[in-house]
Amino acid sequence: MTLAATVASTYALDVVAAAAGVALVASGLLANVGHQWLLVFVAASYACWGHGLHAGLKANQALLTTTGTSTNLLSKAAYDLTRRRTGSARAARLAAAAGYTTAELAKEAPYYAAAFGTAVVSDSVTSREALVFLGGANLAAALYEHGLARLTRAFLDRRRGRYASFDTDWVPQDYLDGYYRTVEPDEIETIAFFVDAMRHAERGRPVLFFGVGPTLHHVFAAAEVASEIHLGDYLPANLAEIRRWIDREPGAHDWRPFVRHTLRCEGVSHPSDEDVAAREDLTRAKITELLQVDARHPRPVDRRYATVISAYCADSATDDRATWQLFMRHISGLVRPGGLFVTAALRRCRGYTVAGRAFPSADIDEHDLRAVLQADFTPRDGSIQVRHTAQDDAHGYAAIVLCRARRRTRPDHG
Ligand SMILES: C[S@@+](CC[C@H](N)C(=O)[O-])C[C@H]1O[C@@H](n2cnc3c(N)ncnc32)[C@H](O)[C@@H]1O
């Protein structure tokens, strides 16, 4: 997409700027202006162009950080490389700006070559006309940059308007009420899969849950295996909801049906109330950290884990596939070599509703998941499975993808 956008915008800029330059010369509007005023005009046209460039640069930054794409290939390459190498969002933004400006300056070269080259080799174009041409081309380029910036902003605004925002619209209680009053088909499958996955986890090590939301239903499966459980989410309100459950506050969510299902999946055919309470107590004792995390950050937590579990987080936090890939790389990057990554995602879903509000989903499937993990995780020692859950009417998705994968101890060069 970036390549296509770069080619299209370069071509459009060239056509618009060159046509404007030629039209200004042909119009004869500046034919009788004195040489000094002509130089002032050219200088002013550069100022306008610089202003347009600034607007374009800012819009490009917004496009890059929200979607991972750009209308300038060099800018995106610089952004991605710097982000991967340094892990610093600020350094990546500076690199993106440098890439954008360099590419835009390079686009100026053909105008100098065309204008002054023709003036030197041919008598049909005077140096005065070359200056008028440059000024006209600069003004058109400025208008073009402003137009492109406006278009980019309008595109981003429309995307933003389509979905509710975690920062302003997410209400933990609504999510719990809408999805976790009973154990629904997707969770029957997810919990069974997670229980099985925990048989492959290294025992006696801390386990990280990334993007846990206000929920604990997946956490019970890890309580016996983990030495400690660390729960991470983007929203403090979600972590506060978990804290209420840990502290047994009145009104805290009732997770007992999910604990019971977990125990059944583990092979306890008729879990008693005491069994359920014992697992809740064990889980409370193992949770040692509540962490505020952000998948947009290349290193969302400053340590690596033998086991990381992230359910319905990366795919349920964005509607953009490139952003999902980025989030997945950041989250799975928290698994240390040889460690286990367990994840779940809504399959081919564009959005799910919470209390009537649509939250985004990345519209991914099992092939996307395999592709995003294959560089660092071995598919042979793992499993990716699809379960059809037919919850389209209630929640907006018909299937889920479940995955367990082991991180390679060495990078794969094959
Ligand atoms: C659909 S909920 C899933 C919660 C829980 N894992 C579950 O299975 O119910 C999506 C979660 O992603 C979290 N999230 C959204 N943006 C995030 C980000 N940038 N970094 C980390 N988590 C994020 C939200 O706070 C929310 O808790």
The ligand as an ORCA input file, in Angstrom:
! r2SCAN-3c Opt
* xyz 0 1
  C     -11.771     -7.517     23.924
  S     -10.815     -7.063     25.294
  C     -10.143     -8.635     25.763
  C      -9.964     -8.768     27.237
  C      -9.667    -10.193     27.710
  N      -8.393    -10.655     27.262
  C     -10.761    -11.152     27.301
  O     -10.447    -12.194     26.717
  O     -11.902    -10.877     27.589
  C      -9.485     -6.193     24.535
  C      -8.503     -5.667     25.538
  O      -7.402     -5.079     24.829
  C      -6.963     -3.994     25.628
  N      -6.190     -3.066     24.782
  C      -6.653     -2.148     23.905
  N      -5.638     -1.455     23.381
  C      -4.513     -1.950     23.930
  C      -3.138     -1.627     23.802
  N      -2.712     -0.651     22.987
  N      -2.245     -2.331     24.532
  C      -2.654     -3.330     25.350
  N      -3.941     -3.667     25.515
  C      -4.859     -2.992     24.812
  C      -8.211     -3.361     26.163
  O      -7.980     -2.570     27.317
  C      -9.053     -4.599     26.447
  O      -8.905     -4.998     27.778
*
